[in-house]
């Protein structure tokens, strides 16, 4: 905000030069200063070496029987064929997608509620806002360790005291409930980021719109449904896309809470792939990684299509 | 009423819209007390786990016993911090984390602003537009896909240490950061630099003296994201750094999951010490941090 105005202030003195500068831009269009290449090429080279090359090496090894050490030979698409027959891999995909979908929904509901609250006329707004954004600056792993104790010690003791027997044992040790604990901590950790985007959205809504609605006698719930929500739909789409993608790759919170257990009930795809480094099934997990990449790519393409369609309809 | 008029200018600098401010004045600022109470209650979901962490860190193992852990300890056990300091070799882990974080922030600021400037100013040239698309493509590559080959590659190069983590933090964030910068560079009129060029400034000088200072708000945004991402990262240090003595603070906390797993007071003291730096910085500079993050959100 401040910079743009500063730019605007300093712009006029440059104006007398504008005919010359126009000529300058025309010239630079045909012949580019080599300095610009120096600005980009080293970064591109490092990027290719550290990001693109490992990806290609990974695809290559997914076609071999490399165990992570020793000899290897090409085995074609055998790894891929085996993955489709592997119930453990299928289980990790199911867990990851159910988890990511649930978390996306809950995070967005919670974040939108917090953003609406922070945007309303409440007292001590600055202080309350400060508190709500604290989780954003904390390490997800350490937060999960703290919650780990709360779930496995504090909650059972409290449950016993109040006679809620189903919760008297740690939910982290329960095959059917452990994933809910992971959802909860992820929501705790991810809600502030989404809230910020919603706050930006809410503040982009002109107040005249609400004044008109007030005059028409619309209640606040009605205003939210038929005014606020449609007007911030773009921000909701961004949150859903960013969130879902992030939650698919979830790792630290699971490590801190369940370590993938009990059994393999909460093992995400990312965790399975990482296990390839120590588990001796390097090439197999690389094939898994390639499949994972293709799935996320497909999702990205679908999401981009949806955004573009929205863009047209707006 | 006085409280609200005091609070209003503060909010405006951070993020509250001027329009909303005007509107509330016209209608009279009527505080919604029910909502305030609700929000205060909801903020307990954040405060309680933090309170719990502090309470646990100040307990002796006896005080933890078999209770809920929610009670405040009496007397408080400050020795836990000293013990955790020694057990985790805190100074070394702290220095390692600080090394990775500082270099990642500087690297991110320098590399993505340069790349964004070069690309934005040569947008109609195929090479630069191609570079942009190439860098952006990384946003579609999930991290698990490259990690296994990457571990081997960094080990071969002798980069299985904090320096290797710095490279990957910078390169991993470059797509997003460049995206943020490009939009900003485009809003800077070319005329500004052309007049400097008339006076004989080279492209480097133009960037350093004119463009980079003007990018200040975006530098703050990119810097905050890089700082938080780097300081709190667990995955990359855990996977890449081979020597346990060079591990970063989040990874060091894994220690309490194994050999010490019964000594919770020590563990929580250590957690608190690892969380404190970002927490303190955030609380001291919260308005600045939030406006920086907000700028990233609007883009």
HADDOCK unambig.tbl for C-alpha pairs under 7 A between the chains (distance, minus, plus):
assign (segid A and resid 3 and name CA) (segid B and resid 214 and name CA) 6.63 0.50 0.50
assign (segid A and resid 7 and name CA) (segid B and resid 188 and name CA) 6.90 0.50 0.50
assign (segid A and resid 11 and name CA) (segid B and resid 192 and name CA) 6.55 0.50 0.50
assign (segid A and resid 14 and name CA) (segid B and resid 191 and name CA) 6.08 0.50 0.50
assign (segid A and resid 14 and name CA) (segid B and resid 192 and name CA) 6.13 0.50 0.50
assign (segid A and resid 14 and name CA) (segid B and resid 195 and name CA) 6.29 0.50 0.50
assign (segid A and resid 17 and name CA) (segid B and resid 195 and name CA) 6.60 0.50 0.50
assign (segid A and resid 18 and name CA) (segid B and resid 191 and name CA) 6.68 0.50 0.50
assign (segid A and resid 21 and name CA) (segid B and resid 191 and name CA) 6.35 0.50 0.50
assign (segid A and resid 21 and name CA) (segid B and resid 194 and name CA) 5.48 0.50 0.50
assign (segid A and resid 35 and name CA) (segid B and resid 203 and name CA) 6.54 0.50 0.50
assign (segid A and resid 36 and name CA) (segid B and resid 118 and name CA) 5.19 0.50 0.50
assign (segid A and resid 39 and name CA) (segid B and resid 114 and name CA) 5.64 0.50 0.50
assign (segid A and resid 39 and name CA) (segid B and resid 115 and name CA) 5.84 0.50 0.50
assign (segid A and resid 39 and name CA) (segid B and resid 118 and name CA) 6.48 0.50 0.50
assign (segid A and resid 40 and name CA) (segid B and resid 115 and name CA) 5.12 0.50 0.50
assign (segid A and resid 40 and name CA) (segid B and resid 118 and name CA) 6.82 0.50 0.50
assign (segid A and resid 43 and name CA) (segid B and resid 111 and name CA) 6.92 0.50 0.50
assign (segid A and resid 47 and name CA) (segid B and resid 171 and name CA) 6.06 0.50 0.50
assign (segid A and resid 51 and name CA) (segid B and resid 146 and name CA) 6.95 0.50 0.50
assign (segid A and resid 54 and name CA) (segid B and resid 146 and name CA) 5.32 0.50 0.50
assign (segid A and resid 54 and name CA) (segid B and resid 149 and name CA) 5.10 0.50 0.50
assign (segid A and resid 54 and name CA) (segid B and resid 150 and name CA) 5.46 0.50 0.50
assign (segid A and resid 55 and name CA) (segid B and resid 145 and name CA) 6.50 0.50 0.50
assign (segid A and resid 55 and name CA) (segid B and resid 146 and name CA) 4.91 0.50 0.50
assign (segid A and resid 57 and name CA) (segid B and resid 149 and name CA) 6.47 0.50 0.50
assign (segid A and resid 58 and name CA) (segid B and resid 146 and name CA) 6.73 0.50 0.50
assign (segid A and resid 58 and name CA) (segid B and resid 149 and name CA) 5.87 0.50 0.50
assign (segid A and resid 117 and name CA) (segid B and resid 35 and name CA) 6.97 0.50 0.50
assign (segid A and resid 117 and name CA) (segid B and resid 39 and name CA) 6.76 0.50 0.50
assign (segid A and resid 121 and name CA) (segid B and resid 30 and name CA) 6.91 0.50 0.50
assign (segid A and resid 121 and name CA) (segid B and resid 31 and name CA) 5.22 0.50 0.50
assign (segid A and resid 121 and name CA) (segid B and resid 32 and name CA) 5.67 0.50 0.50
assign (segid A and resid 122 and name CA) (segid B and resid 31 and name CA) 5.41 0.50 0.50
assign (segid A and resid 122 and name CA) (segid B and resid 32 and name CA) 5.40 0.50 0.50
assign (segid A and resid 122 and name CA) (segid B and resid 33 and name CA) 6.66 0.50 0.50
assign (segid A and resid 122 and name CA) (segid B and resid 35 and name CA) 6.49 0.50 0.50
assign (segid A and resid 122 and name CA) (segid B and resid 36 and name CA) 5.00 0.50 0.50
assign (segid A and resid 123 and name CA) (segid B and resid 31 and name CA) 6.34 0.50 0.50
assign (segid A and resid 123 and name CA) (segid B and resid 36 and name CA) 6.03 0.50 0.50
assign (segid A and resid 128 and name CA) (segid B and resid 40 and name CA) 6.97 0.50 0.50
assign (segid A and resid 128 and name CA) (segid B and resid 43 and name CA) 6.96 0.50 0.50
assign (segid A and resid 130 and name CA) (segid B and resid 286 and name CA) 6.81 0.50 0.50
assign (segid A and resid 131 and name CA) (segid B and resid 43 and name CA) 6.52 0.50 0.50
assign (segid A and resid 131 and name CA) (segid B and resid 46 and name CA) 6.90 0.50 0.50
assign (segid A and resid 132 and name CA) (segid B and resid 43 and name CA) 6.16 0.50 0.50
assign (segid A and resid 132 and name CA) (segid B and resid 46 and name CA) 6.62 0.50 0.50
assign (segid A and resid 137 and name CA) (segid B and resid 228 and name CA) 6.22 0.50 0.50
assign (segid A and resid 137 and name CA) (segid B and resid 278 and name CA) 6.02 0.50 0.50
assign (segid A and resid 137 and name CA) (segid B and resid 279 and name CA) 6.52 0.50 0.50
assign (segid A and resid 138 and name CA) (segid B and resid 232 and name CA) 6.83 0.50 0.50
assign (segid A and resid 138 and name CA) (segid B and resid 275 and name CA) 6.09 0.50 0.50
assign (segid A and resid 138 and name CA) (segid B and resid 278 and name CA) 6.85 0.50 0.50
assign (segid A and resid 139 and name CA) (segid B and resid 232 and name CA) 4.61 0.50 0.50
assign (segid A and resid 139 and name CA) (segid B and resid 250 and name CA) 6.99 0.50 0.50
assign (segid A and resid 139 and name CA) (segid B and resid 275 and name CA) 6.98 0.50 0.50
assign (segid A and resid 141 and name CA) (segid B and resid 250 and name CA) 6.88 0.50 0.50
assign (segid A and resid 142 and name CA) (segid B and resid 250 and name CA) 6.79 0.50 0.50
assign (segid A and resid 142 and name CA) (segid B and resid 271 and name CA) 6.22 0.50 0.50
assign (segid A and resid 146 and name CA) (segid B and resid 53 and name CA) 6.77 0.50 0.50
assign (segid A and resid 153 and name CA) (segid B and resid 68 and name CA) 6.61 0.50 0.50
assign (segid A and resid 154 and name CA) (segid B and resid 68 and name CA) 4.21 0.50 0.50
assign (segid A and resid 154 and name CA) (segid B and resid 69 and name CA) 6.39 0.50 0.50
assign (segid A and resid 157 and name CA) (segid B and resid 67 and name CA) 6.87 0.50 0.50
assign (segid A and resid 157 and name CA) (segid B and resid 68 and name CA) 5.93 0.50 0.50
assign (segid A and resid 158 and name CA) (segid B and resid 68 and name CA) 6.72 0.50 0.50
assign (segid A and resid 196 and name CA) (segid B and resid 294 and name CA) 6.21 0.50 0.50
assign (segid A and resid 196 and name CA) (segid B and resid 297 and name CA) 6.80 0.50 0.50
assign (segid A and resid 197 and name CA) (segid B and resid 297 and name CA) 5.26 0.50 0.50
assign (segid A and resid 200 and name CA) (segid B and resid 294 and name CA) 6.89 0.50 0.50
assign (segid A and resid 200 and name CA) (segid B and resid 297 and name CA) 7.00 0.50 0.50
assign (segid A and resid 200 and name CA) (segid B and resid 298 and name CA) 6.20 0.50 0.50
assign (segid A and resid 203 and name CA) (segid B and resid 17 and name CA) 6.15 0.50 0.50
assign (segid A and resid 207 and name CA) (segid B and resid 19 and name CA) 6.91 0.50 0.50
assign (segid A and resid 207 and name CA) (segid B and resid 20 and name CA) 6.43 0.50 0.50
assign (segid A and resid 270 and name CA) (segid B and resid 144 and name CA) 5.72 0.50 0.50
assign (segid A and resid 273 and name CA) (segid B and resid 144 and name CA) 6.61 0.50 0.50
assign (segid A and resid 277 and name CA) (segid B and resid 148 and name CA) 6.36 0.50 0.50
assign (segid A and resid 289 and name CA) (segid B and resid 144 and name CA) 6.58 0.50 0.50
assign (segid A and resid 289 and name CA) (segid B and resid 145 and name CA) 4.88 0.50 0.50
assign (segid A and resid 290 and name CA) (segid B and resid 145 and name CA) 6.52 0.50 0.50
assign (segid A and resid 293 and name CA) (segid B and resid 141 and name CA) 6.54 0.50 0.50
assign (segid A and resid 293 and name CA) (segid B and resid 142 and name CA) 6.44 0.50 0.50
assign (segid A and resid 293 and name CA) (segid B and resid 145 and name CA) 6.60 0.50 0.50
assign (segid A and resid 297 and name CA) (segid B and resid 140 and name CA) 6.29 0.50 0.50
